[in-house]
């Protein structure tokens, strides 16, 4: 586990929050956007309308891929405990 100063912890937490909010915005835009854009299209995939398939299944796939990318490239494992403090068991 990596040791960080309080300032580095704060910066890392803000970086993780911003990246997560960006992923949430991308998924929401995908989900809502394709639901409205493909609403009038009369195509069925596996018995579901195209808008549902692309919007819902696509948003789920983007969410999973996005979380994997966040965990791999953005999130860091570090101790949130107090520096110099006693261990509370």
C-alpha positions in Angstrom: 0.0 0.0 0.0 1.3 3.4 -1.0 2.0 6.1 1.7 0.8 9.5 0.7 0.8 12.9 2.5 -2.6 14.4 3.4 -2.3 16.8 0.4 -1.6 13.9 -2.0 -4.5 11.9 -0.6 -6.8 14.9 -1.1 -5.6 15.3 -4.7 -6.0 11.6 -5.4 -9.5 11.5 -4.0 -10.6 14.5 -6.1 -9.1 12.8 -9.2 -11.0 9.6 -8.5 -14.3 11.6 -7.9 -13.9 13.6 -11.1 -13.2 10.5 -13.2 -16.2 8.7 -11.7 -18.5 11.6 -12.4 -17.2 11.8 -16.0 -18.0 8.1 -16.4 -21.5 8.6 -14.9 -22.1 11.5 -17.3 -21.0 9.4 -20.3 -23.2 6.5 -19.3 -26.2 8.8 -18.7 -25.8 10.6 -22.0 -25.5 7.3 -23.8 -28.5 5.8 -22.1 -30.8 8.8 -22.5 -29.5 9.9 -25.9 -30.0 6.5 -27.6 -33.3 6.0 -25.9 -34.6 9.2 -27.5 -32.7 9.0 -30.8 -33.8 5.4 -31.7 -37.4 5.7 -30.3 -39.1 5.7 -33.6 -37.0 3.0 -35.3 -39.1 -0.2 -35.8 -36.2 -2.8 -35.5 -36.2 -5.7 -33.0 -33.2 -7.4 -31.6 -34.0 -10.6 -29.6 -37.6 -9.3 -29.4 -36.6 -6.0 -27.9 -36.9 -2.6 -29.7 -33.5 -1.3 -31.0 -33.6 1.7 -28.7 -33.9 -0.5 -25.6 -31.2 -2.9 -26.7 -28.7 -0.1 -27.6 -29.6 2.2 -24.7 -29.8 -0.3 -21.8 -27.4 -3.1 -22.9 -24.9 -0.5 -24.2 -25.0 1.6 -21.0 -24.4 -1.6 -19.0 -21.4 -2.5 -21.2 -20.0 1.0 -21.0 -20.4 1.0 -17.2 -18.5 -2.3 -16.8 -15.7 -1.3 -19.2 -15.5 2.2 -17.6 -15.2 0.8 -14.1 -12.4 -1.6 -15.2 -10.6 1.3 -16.8 -11.0 3.5 -13.7 -9.6 0.8 -11.5 -6.7 0.1 -13.8 -5.6 3.7 -14.6 -7.2 6.2 -12.1 -7.7 4.6 -8.7 -4.8 4.0 -6.3 -4.6 1.8 -3.2 -3.6 4.0 -0.3 -4.1 4.1 3.5 -6.8 6.5 4.5 -5.8 6.4 8.2 -4.3 9.3 10.1 -0.6 9.9 9.6 1.4 9.4 12.8 -1.8 8.3 14.7 -2.3 5.2 16.7 -3.7 2.1 15.1 -7.3 1.7 16.1 -8.2 -2.0 16.1 
